[in-house]
Amino acid sequence: MINLSTKKILVTGGNGFIGTSVVNNLVKMRGVPRENIIVPRSKEHDLRDYKVCEDLLRDNHVDLVIHLATLIGGVGYSSKYPATQYYNNILVDLQVTEAAKNVGVEKIVLVSSACAYPKEAKYPLKEEYLWDGLPQETNLAYGIAKRIMTVQGPAYRQEFGLNAVVVVPNNSYGPGDNFHPDNSHVIPSLIRRCLAQEDPLIVWGDGTPTRDFLYVDDFAEGIVAAAERLESDEIINLGTGIETPVSELIAKIRELTQHTGEVVFDATKPNGQPRRSVDVSKAKSLIGFTAEVSLEDGLKKTIEWYRSQNN
């Protein structure tokens, strides 16, 4: 197991929702000095530029890269900007990995997405099912971009000996999430609108899709555990292993926010992936990861945080 407290660590996307939690985990749970964690800002470091990536790693004497930087959004955003997502995600992933190889970092953790899984697949989703079909149509471009990462890591390990590992996390949520009306995911969108007592509460799709919702601190713990313990080309899922229908999620959020308006499902809008339930046995056996925060507790913490920000 790698002792992270002695390493210089670059966290791409470290100022973002997940990245902030990863940095906090490294400092508070692993004892990494804050000055040993490098968090590049996109305004200053364009990770689509190979030279920027190389200079960043070499100048800071980086030992370990946790690659979280990604261009992401909800179903609406992915449907509207597929080429933008595809181009930017693939380019950043390639340049960061190539620079890590050339500079000689000890390890890189590549963070993929459950959007990479096929629309039609057996459930629960096992890592070996990743190539059994195409991702769901509304996030096809993003899903393929994230799927390529699961080939990229093992390929660099095989040809160059780069210690690249890949994790496939599920839908994240929690304090610090993106609540913007135009590109938020389902949980922050519902919380914002339920607290505003939106009436009617119009929900895209018919409410039947299911998801595995992973609380932000559990998400971060899984990534850091992979940085410490995963030493192979095994791709591993990060999730709770619990499948929750969107209709059940809505009912829970309405109860916690005391939303009293009518709920209207707009079946003319896309559902997104019909199901998402993942097998998490590899994460438990290979890195000792088990999600700890229940959906209800996580929602309570997220709602409390959002209220505090608005107050």
Order of alpha helices (4+ residues) and beta strands (2+ residues): beta-alpha-beta-alpha-beta-alpha-alpha-beta-alpha-beta-beta-alpha-beta-beta-beta-alpha-beta-beta-alpha-beta-alpha-alpha
